[in-house]
């Protein structure tokens, strides 16, 4: 038997299979080496573009700041009253010398009045970009706007002065009383501002405050007011015409909400403040210091440019009762607010140059040079709780005549029936706390700043708390002043100079 060898069939495994030959492009497509490098190149290009854009923006800001600087310097030089050259030519020359010829939009606006000059210029510079072109921005426009004024322009000032009892304090460094130092400083302030060359440009509203603000007969008559209701035998109403003269007070009450705004509501009816003297203790019972100042010269003088009238009132100021800064501030701001204009337009004492025109509208961006408003607020103390007479002790003709004739301490100890006597303090109450008065004051300060009213605040020998409140009320640290009294005249002179000095107004 013959054996034949078997054929052995071998199965090829993968390792034994030789890859089919491929092209160069096929190899390149399957090759993953160097992929990070490609991503890095793309990011590098993006970083270069972003960095280039930053360069363009830095160039833009640099040129814009330079243009603004040239613009500011040009208007300040042109507005200088001692400048003998043509104001418009001065502005153009500044721009040309700085290499910005052609940047001025239109022409410089020059305003000239007696005793003042205002200059305004608008400009724009087109800056070609290097890298922003890659995103479709070929140029950047750099704008600049400046305005300056020297002199007065149109100015409204509320001068609000403290005549509280502490103004009778002696100032050893000045060897004088506070109220006398105030008289001198305030009258010099009036003289510095109400010069003949500033006629019809500056108006000053004078407000004196202590426990309340007397608004004077004329303004009181212009308002709609109501007296405290009176009864006979606690039941029958009394005809107001019968008892119209029993309460001589020329002070009125505000609502708490009215201390959040500079506006004055001429449409509503105001309650007349009662007349009573809580603090005096004169032997003859005379009402010397009523809660509402009683003298005619203590009343508000609105929108005046009569230096003699203003100084005559100031030179009669004497110390009165406690301090209510927020009430003086409210009336001062009201006399700067255009809402007051219709009320006082027809008052006989208003200067014809201002009647129906002031208080003017608040300035806007397009009318920044038209009118500037200032509040000059002075105190020597801090707000204290306000004493008020309880209505039940003021609601008969007999009681109103009593408190008009006698101070409370004299009546209590000499005239009141002992069998019906209550404690002296039970006749009155606190109408508001010192904290509430501070809060109302700061709300008014904030409202004034929102209307771009510049507040100069002066603390003369005030308490540390009073100084803090006045500092917070001032428009800035540069508008706040402290003194024990000796420097008061210099402070008022400084403020007058700032009001009329050369300044940027935009």
Buried (B, 14 or more C-beta within 10 A) or exposed (E): EEEEEEEEEEEEEEEEEEEEEEEEEEEEEEEEEEEEEEEEEEEEEEEEBEEBBEBBBEBBEEBBEBBBEBBBBBBBBBBBEEBEEEBBEBBBBBBEEBEBEEBBEEEBBBBEBEBBBBBBBBBBBEBEBEBBEEEEEEEBEBBBBBBBBBBBBBBBBBBBBBBBBBBBBEBEEBEBBBBBBBBBBBBBBBEBBBBEEBEBBBBBBBBBBBBBBBBBEBBBEBBEBEBBEBEEEEEEEBEEEEBEEBBBBBBBBBEEEBBEBBBBBBEEEBBBBBBBBBBBEBEEBEBBBBBBBBEEBBBBBBBBBBBEBBBEBBEBBBBBBBBBBBBBBBBBBBBBBBBBBEBBBEBEBBBEEBBEBBBBEBBEEEEBBBBBBBBBBBBBBBBBBBBBBEEEBBBBBEBBBBBBBBBBBBBBEEEBEEEEEEEBEEBBEEBBEBEBBBBBBBBBBEBBBEBEBBBBBBBBBBBEEBBBBBBBBBBEEEBBBBBBBBBBBEBBBBBBEBBBEBBEBB
